């Protein structure tokens, strides 16, 4: 079983022939929020939607966003830094 973790990222890319206002409405409905709350996703800058999820979860989010008209990508998550060890006194 793979223990790879992925970040699901949206950079504002839309499906072919889809209007941005419709995609915003679809994404708002998907996340059960007001359209105004999804505006920041469409800034053109990459936005991490989910951090460090397994491959199946990443695919699930990407598929849901694709159905809403938004194209996401999954990038291999950077490993979390290990907590610093302190020397015993």
Biotite code that builds the C-alpha atoms (Angstrom):
import biotite.structure as struc

atoms = struc.array([
    struc.Atom([0.000, 0.000, 0.000], chain_id="A", res_id=1, res_name="UNK", atom_name="CA", element="C"),
    struc.Atom([1.343, 3.433, -0.925], chain_id="A", res_id=2, res_name="UNK", atom_name="CA", element="C"),
    struc.Atom([1.861, 6.027, 1.758], chain_id="A", res_id=3, res_name="UNK", atom_name="CA", element="C"),
    struc.Atom([2.368, 8.884, -0.707], chain_id="A", res_id=4, res_name="UNK", atom_name="CA", element="C"),
    struc.Atom([0.482, 12.058, 0.149], chain_id="A", res_id=5, res_name="UNK", atom_name="CA", element="C"),
    struc.Atom([-0.771, 14.648, -2.309], chain_id="A", res_id=6, res_name="UNK", atom_name="CA", element="C"),
    struc.Atom([-1.834, 18.277, -2.287], chain_id="A", res_id=7, res_name="UNK", atom_name="CA", element="C"),
    struc.Atom([-4.860, 19.042, -4.474], chain_id="A", res_id=8, res_name="UNK", atom_name="CA", element="C"),
    struc.Atom([-4.257, 22.380, -6.185], chain_id="A", res_id=9, res_name="UNK", atom_name="CA", element="C"),
    struc.Atom([-6.536, 24.650, -8.224], chain_id="A", res_id=10, res_name="UNK", atom_name="CA", element="C"),
    struc.Atom([-4.942, 27.375, -10.347], chain_id="A", res_id=11, res_name="UNK", atom_name="CA", element="C"),
    struc.Atom([-8.048, 28.817, -11.978], chain_id="A", res_id=12, res_name="UNK", atom_name="CA", element="C"),
    struc.Atom([-8.074, 26.528, -15.013], chain_id="A", res_id=13, res_name="UNK", atom_name="CA", element="C"),
    struc.Atom([-11.567, 25.759, -16.307], chain_id="A", res_id=14, res_name="UNK", atom_name="CA", element="C"),
    struc.Atom([-12.967, 22.942, -18.389], chain_id="A", res_id=15, res_name="UNK", atom_name="CA", element="C"),
    struc.Atom([-13.421, 23.596, -22.077], chain_id="A", res_id=16, res_name="UNK", atom_name="CA", element="C"),
    struc.Atom([-16.458, 25.705, -22.959], chain_id="A", res_id=17, res_name="UNK", atom_name="CA", element="C"),
    struc.Atom([-17.455, 26.377, -19.349], chain_id="A", res_id=18, res_name="UNK", atom_name="CA", element="C"),
    struc.Atom([-18.371, 29.884, -18.146], chain_id="A", res_id=19, res_name="UNK", atom_name="CA", element="C"),
    struc.Atom([-16.463, 31.105, -15.099], chain_id="A", res_id=20, res_name="UNK", atom_name="CA", element="C"),
    struc.Atom([-19.649, 32.302, -13.350], chain_id="A", res_id=21, res_name="UNK", atom_name="CA", element="C"),
    struc.Atom([-21.193, 28.855, -13.705], chain_id="A", res_id=22, res_name="UNK", atom_name="CA", element="C"),
    struc.Atom([-18.049, 27.177, -12.380], chain_id="A", res_id=23, res_name="UNK", atom_name="CA", element="C"),
    struc.Atom([-18.011, 29.514, -9.374], chain_id="A", res_id=24, res_name="UNK", atom_name="CA", element="C"),
    struc.Atom([-21.640, 28.631, -8.646], chain_id="A", res_id=25, res_name="UNK", atom_name="CA", element="C"),
    struc.Atom([-20.916, 24.909, -9.049], chain_id="A", res_id=26, res_name="UNK", atom_name="CA", element="C"),
    struc.Atom([-17.862, 25.036, -6.761], chain_id="A", res_id=27, res_name="UNK", atom_name="CA", element="C"),
    struc.Atom([-19.805, 27.025, -4.157], chain_id="A", res_id=28, res_name="UNK", atom_name="CA", element="C"),
    struc.Atom([-22.525, 24.380, -4.224], chain_id="A", res_id=29, res_name="UNK", atom_name="CA", element="C"),
    struc.Atom([-19.918, 21.608, -4.005], chain_id="A", res_id=30, res_name="UNK", atom_name="CA", element="C"),
    struc.Atom([-18.328, 23.114, -0.886], chain_id="A", res_id=31, res_name="UNK", atom_name="CA", element="C"),
    struc.Atom([-21.700, 24.301, 0.467], chain_id="A", res_id=32, res_name="UNK", atom_name="CA", element="C"),
    struc.Atom([-20.620, 27.936, 0.757], chain_id="A", res_id=33, res_name="UNK", atom_name="CA", element="C"),
    struc.Atom([-21.674, 31.244, -0.769], chain_id="A", res_id=34, res_name="UNK", atom_name="CA", element="C"),
    struc.Atom([-20.273, 32.146, -4.189], chain_id="A", res_id=35, res_name="UNK", atom_name="CA", element="C"),
    struc.Atom([-18.392, 35.065, -2.615], chain_id="A", res_id=36, res_name="UNK", atom_name="CA", element="C"),
    struc.Atom([-16.329, 32.611, -0.556], chain_id="A", res_id=37, res_name="UNK", atom_name="CA", element="C"),
    struc.Atom([-14.992, 30.825, -3.649], chain_id="A", res_id=38, res_name="UNK", atom_name="CA", element="C"),
    struc.Atom([-13.842, 34.053, -5.338], chain_id="A", res_id=39, res_name="UNK", atom_name="CA", element="C"),
    struc.Atom([-10.302, 33.683, -3.933], chain_id="A", res_id=40, res_name="UNK", atom_name="CA", element="C"),
    struc.Atom([-9.958, 30.382, -5.791], chain_id="A", res_id=41, res_name="UNK", atom_name="CA", element="C"),
    struc.Atom([-10.181, 32.279, -9.070], chain_id="A", res_id=42, res_name="UNK", atom_name="CA", element="C"),
    struc.Atom([-7.374, 34.757, -8.426], chain_id="A", res_id=43, res_name="UNK", atom_name="CA", element="C"),
    struc.Atom([-5.083, 33.015, -10.909], chain_id="A", res_id=44, res_name="UNK", atom_name="CA", element="C"),
    struc.Atom([-2.660, 31.995, -8.179], chain_id="A", res_id=45, res_name="UNK", atom_name="CA", element="C"),
    struc.Atom([-2.455, 28.321, -7.178], chain_id="A", res_id=46, res_name="UNK", atom_name="CA", element="C"),
    struc.Atom([-4.627, 27.494, -4.165], chain_id="A", res_id=47, res_name="UNK", atom_name="CA", element="C"),
    struc.Atom([-4.248, 24.292, -2.165], chain_id="A", res_id=48, res_name="UNK", atom_name="CA", element="C"),
    struc.Atom([-7.721, 22.796, -1.693], chain_id="A", res_id=49, res_name="UNK", atom_name="CA", element="C"),
    struc.Atom([-6.588, 19.750, 0.299], chain_id="A", res_id=50, res_name="UNK", atom_name="CA", element="C"),
    struc.Atom([-3.203, 19.113, 1.873], chain_id="A", res_id=51, res_name="UNK", atom_name="CA", element="C"),
    struc.Atom([-1.407, 15.811, 2.252], chain_id="A", res_id=52, res_name="UNK", atom_name="CA", element="C"),
    struc.Atom([-4.252, 13.474, 1.322], chain_id="A", res_id=53, res_name="UNK", atom_name="CA", element="C"),
    struc.Atom([-3.914, 9.923, 0.020], chain_id="A", res_id=54, res_name="UNK", atom_name="CA", element="C"),
    struc.Atom([-4.144, 9.212, -3.700], chain_id="A", res_id=55, res_name="UNK", atom_name="CA", element="C"),
    struc.Atom([-7.776, 8.042, -3.603], chain_id="A", res_id=56, res_name="UNK", atom_name="CA", element="C"),
    struc.Atom([-8.898, 11.186, -1.793], chain_id="A", res_id=57, res_name="UNK", atom_name="CA", element="C"),
    struc.Atom([-6.947, 13.389, -4.211], chain_id="A", res_id=58, res_name="UNK", atom_name="CA", element="C"),
    struc.Atom([-8.652, 11.686, -7.170], chain_id="A", res_id=59, res_name="UNK", atom_name="CA", element="C"),
    struc.Atom([-12.045, 12.121, -5.506], chain_id="A", res_id=60, res_name="UNK", atom_name="CA", element="C"),
    struc.Atom([-11.521, 15.878, -5.099], chain_id="A", res_id=61, res_name="UNK", atom_name="CA", element="C"),
    struc.Atom([-10.143, 16.267, -8.615], chain_id="A", res_id=62, res_name="UNK", atom_name="CA", element="C"),
    struc.Atom([-13.123, 14.428, -10.100], chain_id="A", res_id=63, res_name="UNK", atom_name="CA", element="C"),
    struc.Atom([-15.647, 16.461, -8.101], chain_id="A", res_id=64, res_name="UNK", atom_name="CA", element="C"),
    struc.Atom([-14.005, 19.709, -9.186], chain_id="A", res_id=65, res_name="UNK", atom_name="CA", element="C"),
    struc.Atom([-13.864, 18.534, -12.801], chain_id="A", res_id=66, res_name="UNK", atom_name="CA", element="C"),
    struc.Atom([-17.604, 17.841, -12.711], chain_id="A", res_id=67, res_name="UNK", atom_name="CA", element="C"),
    struc.Atom([-18.032, 21.396, -11.415], chain_id="A", res_id=68, res_name="UNK", atom_name="CA", element="C"),
    struc.Atom([-16.021, 22.661, -14.400], chain_id="A", res_id=69, res_name="UNK", atom_name="CA", element="C"),
    struc.Atom([-12.732, 23.380, -12.604], chain_id="A", res_id=70, res_name="UNK", atom_name="CA", element="C"),
    struc.Atom([-9.504, 21.556, -13.427], chain_id="A", res_id=71, res_name="UNK", atom_name="CA", element="C"),
    struc.Atom([-7.259, 20.665, -10.474], chain_id="A", res_id=72, res_name="UNK", atom_name="CA", element="C"),
    struc.Atom([-3.987, 18.850, -10.177], chain_id="A", res_id=73, res_name="UNK", atom_name="CA", element="C"),
    struc.Atom([-2.441, 16.657, -7.532], chain_id="A", res_id=74, res_name="UNK", atom_name="CA", element="C"),
    struc.Atom([1.158, 17.288, -6.556], chain_id="A", res_id=75, res_name="UNK", atom_name="CA", element="C"),
    struc.Atom([3.228, 15.101, -4.326], chain_id="A", res_id=76, res_name="UNK", atom_name="CA", element="C"),
    struc.Atom([3.083, 16.714, -0.893], chain_id="A", res_id=77, res_name="UNK", atom_name="CA", element="C"),
    struc.Atom([6.301, 17.716, 0.755], chain_id="A", res_id=78, res_name="UNK", atom_name="CA", element="C"),
    struc.Atom([6.955, 15.608, 3.840], chain_id="A", res_id=79, res_name="UNK", atom_name="CA", element="C"),
    struc.Atom([6.191, 17.318, 7.120], chain_id="A", res_id=80, res_name="UNK", atom_name="CA", element="C"),
    struc.Atom([9.254, 18.379, 9.022], chain_id="A", res_id=81, res_name="UNK", atom_name="CA", element="C"),
    struc.Atom([10.051, 16.139, 11.952], chain_id="A", res_id=82, res_name="UNK", atom_name="CA", element="C"),
    struc.Atom([9.803, 17.858, 15.324], chain_id="A", res_id=83, res_name="UNK", atom_name="CA", element="C"),
    struc.Atom([13.133, 19.080, 16.585], chain_id="A", res_id=84, res_name="UNK", atom_name="CA", element="C"),
    struc.Atom([14.626, 16.948, 19.307], chain_id="A", res_id=85, res_name="UNK", atom_name="CA", element="C"),
    struc.Atom([15.942, 18.697, 22.348], chain_id="A", res_id=86, res_name="UNK", atom_name="CA", element="C"),
    struc.Atom([18.951, 17.486, 24.245], chain_id="A", res_id=87, res_name="UNK", atom_name="CA", element="C"),
    struc.Atom([18.244, 16.047, 27.679], chain_id="A", res_id=88, res_name="UNK", atom_name="CA", element="C"),
    struc.Atom([19.731, 18.192, 30.480], chain_id="A", res_id=89, res_name="UNK", atom_name="CA", element="C"),
])
